[in-house]
């Protein structure tokens, strides 16, 4: 009896990251390190025992990357058989993007593990290849935006009356400073001034409209978070009235049970005891809560996090996976015309971040957390290494947070240094941070991880989107219905086709 050929798996099954985790692959997940080792590097660096940290990459495994590339090639073979040209292109481009991230990581791994044994020419060739792949994936800082960020930083600092230590720090930022690390002297150049205009202010209409939509569409979540605050958090002793990681876990579990009691989406809420972050993880379709994450001190902040991780990141994944083009659940990548982005993520990060600003009823000013990633990448592109970037970042951060006429405390300076170190890690991870950022001839070596450009660029995209579509409820609603960029006309057409 003749055996029948195995029935091909449906596209929806193949593209589900639970079945093909590579379709939700995120390069940063391979760039984490051993917690104890990384903490020791951070401590030694901030104390001034080492000029630059040396980061470890225990998850950067070439054999796993090769297997992932092999698995994605299988998806490309299926994509080739799809009759609809738009769907075929969407699946092909989105799959190829994940594959390109893996090739970039392989190039980074090669550089990290072999640069000490290579000739200067070979090292330069690998650096150029690695950085080019990085920029093809994540873009590079736009000079106009970098200049506006610097103008924004200086405008905020100049507007304050600074005294004592704060004025000394401003002098160091403006004139440069030499810091001593062990027996070495490191020159930190002045932060240049820019003639460019400041960053655009976030329109009040955007924040009010977005908040109104979020509260109207998610009234059940708003009530749940406020009830947890009143019934659980405020019942505790004074001084303990905060959302601890266990509370965050409980809130997200309750939100998911409220929205999807039968768990038809397969979404999970996961506690990671040793982690420090809260994030949405597409490959596992889960919200991850770090057991060592900082406490949250208000129901509004907690609600903003729920909107950010569950409603935007998670909701776009769930809604997109239910369409007839399920790559909208893992993230759409396409070609882009001038002025458009080719990825879904930049807009999504902007939308997720903007929900938090809207919920907190912020004054819409640009805070250090909004500025620092793009700011730091701009500094790296000027040829600054890890230490030089960090020294500029923490000084700018403490001045941006300083209250006029008040001295910054030792505690606030220490916190600024810790936070700016973390930002520098994000900028230089995936590269040998100890590798000099000047070659033998003194020419700058730009070697960065540019994924964090999405946060600033994304917020600017959301401002553009709201200016264009803020009065169109259908378009605003569509922004929450799948992982695509509504400002990319190809992606918008693919989304519209998915709803037919």
NORTA-V544665 format. One record per backbone hydrogen bond with DSSP energy under -0.5 kcal/mol. NH is the residue of the N-H (numbers start at 1). CO is the residue of the C=O. E is the energy in kcal/mol with one decimal. If there is no record, write none. Layout:
BEGIN
NH|CO|E, NH|CO|E
END
This chain:
BEGIN
13|10|-0.5, 14|10|-2.2, 15|11|-2.7, 16|12|-0.7, 19|16|-1.8, 20|16|-2.6, 23|20|-2.4, 24|21|-1.9, 25|22|-1.5, 29|26|-1.5, 30|27|-1.7, 31|28|-1.6, 32|29|-0.6, 38|34|-2.9, 39|35|-2.4, 40|36|-1.9, 41|37|-2.1, 42|38|-2.4, 43|39|-2.5, 44|40|-2.7, 45|41|-2.3, 46|42|-2.6, 47|43|-2.2, 48|44|-0.7, 48|45|-0.9, 49|44|-2.9, 50|44|-0.9, 55|53|-0.5, 59|32|-0.7, 60|57|-1.4, 61|59|-1.4, 62|60|-0.5, 65|61|-2.1, 66|62|-2.7, 67|63|-1.9, 68|64|-2.3, 69|65|-2.4, 70|66|-2.1, 71|67|-2.4, 72|68|-2.2, 73|69|-1.9, 74|70|-1.2, 75|71|-1.1, 76|72|-2.2, 77|73|-1.8, 78|74|-1.5, 79|75|-2.6, 80|76|-1.9, 81|78|-1.5, 82|79|-1.6, 85|83|-0.5, 88|84|-3.0, 89|85|-2.6, 90|86|-2.4, 91|87|-2.6, 92|88|-2.6, 93|89|-3.0, 94|90|-2.0, 95|91|-2.2, 96|92|-2.7, 97|93|-1.9, 98|94|-1.4, 99|95|-1.9, 100|96|-2.6, 101|97|-2.0, 102|98|-1.4, 103|99|-2.1, 104|100|-2.4, 105|101|-2.1, 106|102|-2.0, 107|103|-2.1, 108|104|-2.5, 109|105|-2.9, 110|106|-2.2, 111|107|-2.1, 112|108|-2.9, 113|109|-2.4, 114|110|-1.4, 115|111|-1.9, 117|114|-1.6, 118|114|-0.6, 118|115|-0.8, 123|119|-2.7, 124|120|-2.4, 125|121|-2.0, 126|122|-2.2, 127|123|-2.7, 128|124|-2.6, 129|125|-2.1, 130|126|-2.8, 131|127|-2.8, 132|128|-2.1, 133|129|-2.2, 134|130|-2.1, 135|131|-2.4, 136|132|-2.2, 137|133|-1.8, 138|134|-2.7, 139|135|-2.0, 146|142|-3.0, 147|143|-2.8, 148|144|-1.8, 149|145|-2.6, 150|146|-2.2, 151|147|-2.4, 152|148|-2.4, 153|149|-2.6, 154|150|-2.6, 155|151|-2.5, 156|152|-2.2, 157|153|-2.1, 158|154|-3.3, 159|155|-1.1, 160|157|-1.7, 162|160|-0.8, 166|163|-1.5, 167|163|-0.7, 168|164|-2.0, 169|165|-2.6, 170|166|-2.1, 171|167|-2.3, 172|168|-2.1, 173|169|-2.2, 174|170|-2.6, 175|171|-2.8, 176|172|-1.7, 177|188|-2.2, 179|177|-0.6, 179|186|-2.6, 181|179|-0.6, 181|184|-3.0, 182|48|-0.8, 182|180|-0.5, 184|181|-2.3, 186|179|-3.2, 187|185|-0.5, 188|177|-3.1, 188|186|-0.5, 189|187|-0.7, 191|173|-3.2, 192|190|-0.7, 199|148|-0.6, 202|364|-1.0, 207|203|-1.8, 208|204|-2.7, 209|205|-2.5, 210|206|-2.9, 211|207|-2.2, 212|208|-2.2, 213|209|-2.1, 214|210|-2.6, 215|211|-2.6, 216|212|-2.1, 217|213|-2.9, 218|214|-1.4, 219|216|-0.7, 222|218|-2.4, 223|219|-2.3, 224|220|-2.0, 225|221|-2.5, 226|222|-2.3, 227|223|-2.4, 228|224|-2.3, 229|225|-2.1, 230|226|-2.4, 231|227|-3.3, 232|228|-2.3, 233|228|-1.7, 234|229|-2.8, 236|233|-1.7, 240|237|-2.1, 242|240|-2.0, 243|296|-3.5, 244|242|-0.9, 247|244|-1.0, 248|244|-2.4, 249|245|-2.5, 250|246|-2.0, 251|247|-2.8, 252|248|-2.6, 253|249|-2.3, 254|250|-2.2, 255|251|-2.7, 256|252|-2.5, 257|253|-2.4, 258|254|-2.0, 259|255|-2.2, 260|256|-3.2, 263|260|-2.1, 266|263|-0.7, 268|285|-1.7, 270|287|-3.0, 272|270|-0.5, 272|289|-3.1, 273|271|-0.6, 275|272|-1.6, 279|288|-2.2, 281|286|-3.3, 282|280|-0.6, 283|24|-0.7, 285|281|-0.7, 285|282|-0.9, 286|281|-2.0, 287|268|-2.3, 288|279|-3.4, 288|286|-0.6, 289|270|-3.1, 290|277|-1.6, 290|288|-0.5, 291|272|-3.2, 292|275|-3.0, 293|290|-1.6, 296|243|-2.3, 302|298|-1.9, 303|299|-2.6, 304|300|-2.4, 305|301|-1.8, 306|302|-2.0, 307|303|-2.7, 308|304|-2.5, 309|305|-2.9, 310|306|-2.1, 311|306|-1.6, 312|307|-2.3, 313|308|-2.0, 314|309|-2.2, 315|310|-1.4, 316|312|-2.3, 317|313|-1.4, 318|314|-2.8, 319|315|-2.9, 320|316|-2.1, 321|317|-2.0, 322|318|-0.8, 322|319|-0.7, 323|320|-1.3, 324|498|-1.2, 328|325|-2.3, 329|320|-0.6, 329|326|-2.3, 330|327|-0.6, 331|327|-2.3, 332|483|-2.0, 334|342|-2.2, 340|337|-2.5, 344|332|-0.7, 348|344|-1.8, 349|345|-3.1, 350|346|-1.9, 351|347|-2.7, 352|348|-2.9, 353|349|-2.5, 354|350|-2.3, 355|351|-1.7, 356|352|-1.1, 357|353|-1.6, 358|354|-2.5, 359|355|-2.5, 360|356|-2.2, 361|358|-1.1, 362|357|-1.9, 367|365|-0.7, 370|367|-1.0, 371|367|-2.0, 372|368|-3.0, 375|371|-2.7, 376|372|-3.0, 377|373|-2.0, 378|374|-2.3, 379|375|-1.8, 380|376|-2.2, 381|377|-2.0, 382|378|-0.6, 382|379|-0.9, 383|380|-1.6, 384|379|-1.6, 389|385|-2.7, 390|386|-2.7, 391|387|-2.6, 392|388|-1.6, 393|389|-2.7, 394|390|-2.7, 395|391|-1.0, 396|392|-2.3, 397|393|-2.8, 398|394|-2.3, 399|395|-1.7, 400|396|-2.4, 401|397|-1.7, 402|398|-0.8, 405|161|-3.5, 406|403|-2.2, 413|409|-2.2, 414|410|-2.5, 415|411|-2.2, 416|412|-2.3, 417|413|-2.3, 418|414|-2.1, 419|415|-2.6, 420|416|-2.5, 421|417|-2.0, 422|418|-1.9, 423|419|-1.9, 424|420|-2.2, 425|421|-2.3, 426|422|-1.9, 427|423|-1.7, 428|424|-2.2, 429|425|-1.7, 431|428|-1.2, 433|431|-1.3, 435|432|-2.1, 439|443|-2.5, 442|439|-2.3, 445|437|-2.8, 446|444|-0.6, 447|445|-0.7, 449|427|-2.6, 452|449|-0.5, 453|450|-1.9, 454|451|-1.6, 455|452|-1.3, 456|452|-0.6, 457|453|-2.3, 458|454|-2.2, 459|455|-1.5, 460|456|-2.1, 461|457|-2.0, 462|458|-2.3, 463|459|-2.0, 464|460|-1.9, 465|461|-3.0, 466|462|-2.8, 467|463|-2.1, 468|464|-1.6, 469|465|-3.3, 470|466|-2.2, 472|469|-2.6, 473|471|-0.6, 475|472|-0.6, 476|472|-2.4, 477|473|-2.5, 478|474|-1.9, 479|475|-1.2, 479|476|-0.6, 480|477|-1.7, 481|478|-2.0, 483|328|-3.2, 484|482|-1.6, 486|484|-0.7, 488|485|-1.7, 489|487|-0.7, 492|488|-2.5, 493|489|-1.9, 494|490|-2.2, 495|491|-2.5, 496|492|-2.5, 497|493|-2.4, 498|494|-1.8, 499|495|-0.8, 499|496|-0.7, 500|497|-1.2
END
